[in-house]
Amino acid sequence: MPLPLMGYTHVQVPIEQEALWKVHTANLLREVLNCPGSSALRIPLSIFSNLLAEVGERAAQLNDPKLNDLMMRLTIYAVADPELPDYDQRLVEQTIALGRAK
């Protein structure tokens, strides 16, 4: 049995019983930075993180169901991040279901 990676989570969303993958992006980036010899990645990953935050802001403005689904599954939106106080599992599931239906 392979060891689970901290940045990845398998989430079952009840849409035609299709399994979906969810990545906790912030944890994944932290995990990469904590690897030995990754100090050269600190600045590029910081820039990447900031760009993803901008993408999340723009996605929220566009309010496209498919894009919202992806943002939730990447935990770009605060409501999708179980480590933040704004986390709302029900809203995450509803948003993903809406994006998968289109």
C-alpha positions, 0 to 999 in steps of 0.5 A: 500500500503506497503512503499517502501524500499530505497535499492530495485528498480523494473526495467522494462527491455524490454525482453519479458516484464519480470519485473526484480528486482534490488537492490542498494546493497550499499544503502541497506547496509547503510540502515541496518547500520542506523537502531537502534541497528545495531552497531554490524553489522558494521564490518561484513557488511563492510567485506561483502561489501569488499567481494562483491567488490572483486566478482565484480572485478572477475566477470568483469574479467570473463565477463560472460553474466549471471554474468554481468546481476547479477552484474548490478542488484545488482549495483556492477558495477559502470556503474549500480549505478545511484549515480555514475558518471560512470552510463550508463542506456543504457549499463545496459539495454544492459548487462541485456538483453544479460545476460537474453538471454543466 
